[in-house]
Amino acid sequence: MAENGDSAFVARDGKSPVEDVISYVHAVLSRRVIECDEIPENIRHAGGMEQLCELLWGIRHMTDALGRGELTYNCNERGYVIGSLKALQANLRHLTWQARCIAKGEYQHRANFLGDFSTAFNTMVEELDKSVSKLTRLSSRYKEMSCRDSLTGLLNRRAFISRAMDMLKDPPDQGQAAVIMADIDYFKKINDTWGHACGDAVLRHMAQIFLSQLREDDLCCRYGGEEFILLLPGMGLQPGYSVAERLRRHICAEPLAYEGHDIAITASLGVSCIDLNGPLPDSASVFEMTVKEADSCLYRAKKTGRNRVVCSEMHQA
């Protein structure tokens, strides 16, 4: 081999072949830079030297690849050391796969083949799983809270409109949806007579009555103040009127028990309906028009004596 400082192995005079072999093996396994053009002349013909050199360079290349994180390197050599390095390579490949699974949110995988590292890795995954689960629950909770009226627990106006728009994009098979507007009669008088805490209790009481009488897919919202709005998918005008009348009767029949007193409550309701047979040209405008019709019916119910239900004609989209 050409002499090249630290990059070439040169057999020194006065040393036995065994010492030269030891020096060569040491150079291959310890020097950072070394040429591998050929086996030094003075040890080239030693028995088994060629196979030993192939094994040494196989070990060197394999460890270099592992040091670079190159987990796809293929070594054709065999033996205990090479086998151990290949086992480490396979374990690191498996850990890489597990890391990718964790990145996708799959936290069920565990490592059981790398001793202390496996223990630390599994602890990390378990703690990460707990943290992500907690954050997911909190995120769902805050998302739900952002959709709810803080006093009654009903949908707030923004969430109601958003879900109504979603329903109009994918209407029920029946092709209709009833809208009910409800307003508590003489609510200001209740507040003035019994105080705002009682008024809040009345609003919560109304919300519970609505929820107890509606289906799972029905939407119920505190629209503002003492006003509520309901969307009943798959329900036409007459069935919607029947639901509104049933709600009115329940409200009358269930006074609020407040500080030893029964607070009588009545409500006025207006009903309109969206015809969803066929595509809606502008679902937002159609929904807004239907809500205005229900609100107009509610206004007429107030003007004609309160504690009643007024129904509109079905609006054709």
C-alpha positions as CSV (number, residue, x, y, z in Angstrom):
1,M,0.0,0.0,0.0
2,A,1.2,3.6,-0.6
3,E,2.3,5.4,2.5
4,N,-0.2,8.1,3.3
5,G,0.2,9.2,6.9
6,D,-2.6,7.9,9.1
7,S,-4.7,6.7,6.1
8,A,-2.6,3.7,5.1
9,F,-1.4,0.7,7.0
10,V,2.3,0.1,6.6
11,A,4.0,-3.1,8.0
12,R,7.1,-2.1,9.9
13,D,10.5,-3.9,9.6
14,G,11.6,-6.0,12.5
15,K,8.2,-7.2,13.5
16,S,6.9,-10.8,13.4
17,P,4.0,-11.6,11.0
18,V,1.7,-12.1,14.0
19,E,2.5,-8.6,15.3
20,D,1.9,-7.2,11.8
21,V,-1.5,-8.9,11.7
22,I,-2.3,-7.5,15.1
23,S,-1.3,-4.1,13.9
24,Y,-3.3,-4.4,10.8
25,V,-6.4,-5.6,12.7
26,H,-6.0,-2.7,15.1
27,A,-5.7,-0.2,12.3
28,V,-8.8,-1.4,10.6
29,L,-10.9,-1.4,13.7
30,S,-9.5,1.8,15.4
31,R,-8.4,4.4,12.8
32,R,-10.9,6.9,11.6
33,V,-9.5,6.9,8.0
34,I,-7.8,4.0,6.4
35,E,-7.4,2.7,2.9
36,C,-8.5,-0.8,2.1
37,D,-7.0,-1.3,-1.4
38,E,-5.2,-4.6,-0.5
39,I,-3.8,-6.7,2.3
40,P,-0.2,-5.7,3.2
41,E,2.4,-7.8,1.3
42,N,4.1,-9.3,4.3
43,I,0.8,-10.8,5.7
44,R,-1.1,-11.4,2.6
45,H,-0.4,-15.0,2.3
46,A,-1.1,-16.0,5.9
47,G,-3.7,-18.7,6.2
48,G,-7.2,-17.3,6.4
49,M,-6.0,-13.7,6.1
50,E,-8.3,-12.8,3.2
51,Q,-11.4,-14.1,5.0
52,L,-10.3,-12.2,8.2
53,C,-9.9,-9.0,6.2
54,E,-13.3,-9.3,4.6
55,L,-14.8,-9.8,8.1
56,L,-12.9,-6.9,9.5
57,W,-14.0,-4.6,6.7
58,G,-17.6,-5.9,7.0
59,I,-17.6,-5.0,10.7
60,R,-16.1,-1.6,9.9
61,H,-18.6,-0.8,7.2
62,M,-21.5,-2.1,9.2
63,T,-20.6,0.1,12.3
64,D,-20.0,3.1,10.0
65,A,-23.5,2.6,8.6
66,L,-25.1,2.3,12.0
67,G,-23.2,5.4,13.2
68,R,-24.7,7.4,10.3
69,G,-28.2,6.0,11.1
70,E,-28.2,4.2,7.7
71,L,-30.5,1.3,8.7
72,T,-30.9,-0.2,5.2
73,Y,-27.2,-1.1,4.8
74,N,-26.7,-4.7,3.7
75,C,-23.7,-6.6,4.9
76,N,-23.0,-10.0,3.4
77,E,-20.5,-11.1,6.0
78,R,-21.4,-13.5,8.8
79,G,-20.2,-14.2,12.3
80,Y,-21.1,-13.4,15.9
81,V,-20.1,-9.7,15.8
82,I,-21.7,-9.1,12.4
83,G,-24.8,-11.0,13.6
84,S,-25.0,-8.8,16.7
85,L,-24.7,-5.6,14.6
86,K,-27.4,-6.9,12.2
87,A,-29.6,-7.6,15.3
88,L,-29.1,-4.0,16.5
89,Q,-29.8,-2.8,13.0
90,A,-33.1,-4.7,12.9
91,N,-34.1,-3.5,16.4
92,L,-33.4,0.1,15.3
93,R,-35.5,-0.4,12.2
94,H,-38.3,-1.7,14.4
95,L,-37.9,1.3,16.7
96,T,-38.1,3.6,13.6
97,W,-41.3,2.0,12.6
98,Q,-42.7,2.4,16.1
99,A,-41.7,6.0,16.1
100,R,-43.7,6.5,12.9
101,C,-46.7,4.7,14.4
102,I,-46.5,7.0,17.4
103,A,-46.3,10.1,15.1
104,K,-49.6,8.8,13.6
105,G,-51.2,8.6,17.1
106,E,-50.8,4.8,17.6
107,Y,-49.6,4.5,21.1
108,Q,-50.3,0.8,21.7
109,H,-46.8,-0.4,20.5
110,R,-44.1,-1.3,23.0
111,A,-40.4,-2.2,22.7
112,N,-39.2,-5.2,24.7
113,F,-35.8,-6.0,23.1
114,L,-33.4,-3.3,24.1
115,G,-33.1,-3.6,27.9
116,D,-32.9,-0.2,29.7
117,F,-33.7,1.7,26.5
118,S,-36.9,-0.3,26.1
119,T,-38.0,0.6,29.6
120,A,-37.3,4.3,29.0
121,F,-39.0,4.1,25.6
122,N,-42.1,2.4,26.9
123,T,-42.4,4.9,29.7
124,M,-42.1,7.7,27.3
125,V,-44.9,6.3,25.1
126,E,-47.2,5.6,28.0
127,E,-46.7,9.2,29.3
128,L,-47.2,10.6,25.8
129,D,-50.4,8.5,25.5
130,K,-51.7,9.9,28.7
131,S,-50.9,13.5,27.8
132,V,-52.4,13.2,24.3
133,S,-55.5,11.5,25.7
134,K,-55.9,14.3,28.3
135,L,-55.4,17.0,25.7
136,T,-57.9,15.3,23.4
137,R,-60.5,15.2,26.2
138,L,-59.9,18.8,27.1
139,S,-60.1,19.8,23.4
140,S,-63.4,18.0,23.0
141,R,-64.7,19.6,26.2
142,Y,-63.7,23.1,25.2
143,K,-65.1,22.6,21.8
144,E,-68.4,21.5,23.2
145,M,-68.3,24.4,25.7
146,S,-67.8,26.8,22.8
147,C,-71.0,25.5,21.2
148,R,-73.1,25.8,24.4
149,D,-75.0,28.5,26.1
150,S,-73.4,28.7,29.5
151,L,-76.7,29.2,31.4
152,T,-78.9,26.6,29.8
153,G,-76.5,24.1,28.2
154,L,-78.4,24.4,24.9
155,L,-76.7,25.2,21.7
156,N,-75.7,28.8,21.3
157,R,-76.7,30.8,18.3
158,R,-73.5,30.3,16.3
159,A,-73.4,26.6,16.8
160,F,-77.1,26.2,16.0
161,I,-76.8,28.0,12.7
162,S,-73.7,26.0,11.8
163,R,-75.4,22.7,12.5
164,A,-78.5,23.8,10.7
165,M,-76.5,24.6,7.6
166,D,-74.9,21.1,7.8
167,M,-78.3,19.6,8.0
168,L,-79.6,21.5,4.9
169,K,-76.6,20.3,2.9
170,D,-77.5,16.7,3.7
171,P,-81.3,16.9,4.3
172,P,-83.3,14.0,5.8
173,D,-85.1,11.5,3.7
174,Q,-88.5,13.0,4.5
175,G,-87.5,16.3,2.7
176,Q,-88.8,18.7,5.3
177,A,-87.7,20.5,8.5
178,A,-89.9,22.4,10.9
179,V,-88.6,25.5,12.7
180,I,-90.1,26.5,16.0
181,M,-89.5,29.9,17.7
182,A,-90.5,30.1,21.4
183,D,-90.6,33.1,23.8
184,I,-91.4,33.1,27.5
185,D,-94.4,35.2,28.2
186,Y,-93.9,38.1,30.6
187,F,-90.3,37.2,31.3
188,K,-89.5,40.8,32.3
189,K,-92.2,40.7,34.9
190,I,-90.7,37.5,36.4
191,N,-87.3,39.1,36.6
192,D,-88.8,42.3,38.2
193,T,-90.9,40.3,40.7
194,W,-88.6,37.5,41.7
195,G,-85.2,38.7,40.6
196,H,-82.7,37.8,37.9
197,A,-81.7,34.6,39.7
198,C,-85.2,33.4,39.4
199,G,-85.2,34.4,35.7
200,D,-82.1,32.3,35.1
201,A,-83.8,29.4,36.8
202,V,-86.8,29.8,34.5
203,L,-84.5,29.7,31.5
204,R,-82.9,26.5,32.7
205,H,-86.3,25.0,33.5
206,M,-87.5,25.8,29.9
207,A,-84.4,24.2,28.5
208,Q,-85.0,21.0,30.4
209,I,-88.6,20.9,29.2
210,F,-87.5,21.3,25.6
211,L,-84.8,18.6,25.9
212,S,-87.2,16.1,27.5
213,Q,-89.7,16.4,24.6
214,L,-87.4,16.4,21.6
215,R,-85.7,13.7,19.6
216,E,-82.0,13.0,19.6
217,D,-81.5,14.6,16.2
218,D,-83.6,17.7,16.9
219,L,-81.6,21.0,17.5
220,C,-82.5,23.3,20.4
221,C,-80.9,26.6,20.9
222,R,-81.2,29.6,23.3
223,Y,-81.5,32.2,20.5
224,G,-81.2,35.2,22.7
225,G,-82.6,36.5,26.0
226,E,-85.8,34.5,26.7
227,E,-86.1,33.3,23.1
228,F,-85.5,29.8,21.9
229,I,-85.4,28.2,18.5
230,L,-85.8,24.5,17.5
231,L,-85.1,22.8,14.3
232,L,-86.9,19.5,13.7
233,P,-85.4,17.6,10.7
234,G,-87.7,15.3,8.7
235,M,-90.8,17.0,10.2
236,G,-93.4,18.8,8.2
237,L,-95.5,21.8,9.1
238,Q,-98.4,20.0,10.8
239,P,-96.2,17.6,12.8
240,G,-94.1,20.7,13.8
241,Y,-97.2,22.4,15.0
242,S,-98.1,19.4,17.1
243,V,-94.7,19.4,18.7
244,A,-95.0,23.1,19.5
245,E,-98.4,22.6,21.0
246,R,-97.2,19.7,23.1
247,L,-94.3,21.9,24.4
248,R,-96.7,24.7,25.2
249,R,-98.9,22.4,27.3
250,H,-95.9,21.0,29.2
251,I,-94.6,24.5,29.9
252,C,-98.0,25.5,31.3
253,A,-98.3,22.3,33.3
254,E,-94.9,22.4,34.9
255,P,-94.4,25.6,37.0
256,L,-91.0,26.3,38.4
257,A,-90.5,25.5,42.1
258,Y,-88.5,28.5,43.4
259,E,-87.8,29.3,47.1
260,G,-91.0,27.7,48.2
261,H,-93.1,29.2,45.4
262,D,-94.5,27.8,42.2
263,I,-93.7,30.2,39.4
264,A,-96.2,29.9,36.6
265,I,-94.7,30.0,33.2
266,T,-96.3,30.2,29.7
267,A,-94.8,30.6,26.3
268,S,-95.8,31.7,22.8
269,L,-94.6,29.8,19.8
270,G,-94.3,30.3,16.1
271,V,-93.9,27.5,13.6
272,S,-92.6,27.5,10.0
273,C,-91.3,24.8,7.7
274,I,-88.6,24.3,5.0
275,D,-89.4,22.1,2.0
276,L,-86.2,20.3,1.2
277,N,-87.4,18.4,-1.8
278,G,-85.0,19.4,-4.5
279,P,-81.8,21.4,-4.3
280,L,-81.8,24.6,-2.3
281,P,-80.6,27.6,-4.4
282,D,-79.2,29.3,-1.3
283,S,-79.6,27.3,1.9
284,A,-78.5,30.1,4.1
285,S,-81.0,32.5,2.7
286,V,-83.8,29.9,2.7
287,F,-83.0,29.1,6.4
288,E,-83.0,32.8,7.3
289,M,-86.3,33.3,5.6
290,T,-87.8,30.3,7.4
291,V,-86.6,31.6,10.8
292,K,-88.1,35.0,10.0
293,E,-91.4,33.4,9.2
294,A,-91.4,31.5,12.5
295,D,-90.5,34.7,14.3
296,S,-93.3,36.5,12.6
297,C,-95.7,33.7,13.7
298,L,-94.3,34.1,17.3
299,Y,-95.0,37.8,17.1
300,R,-98.6,37.1,16.1
301,A,-99.0,34.7,18.9
302,K,-97.8,37.4,21.3
303,K,-100.2,39.9,19.8
304,T,-103.2,37.6,19.9
305,G,-103.1,36.8,23.6
306,R,-99.8,34.9,24.3
307,N,-99.6,31.2,25.5
308,R,-100.5,29.9,22.1
309,V,-99.0,28.5,18.9
310,V,-99.3,30.2,15.5
311,C,-98.3,28.3,12.3
312,S,-97.2,29.7,8.9
313,E,-97.7,28.2,5.5
314,M,-94.9,26.0,4.2
315,H,-92.2,27.9,2.4
316,Q,-91.2,26.4,-1.0
317,A,-87.4,26.7,-1.5
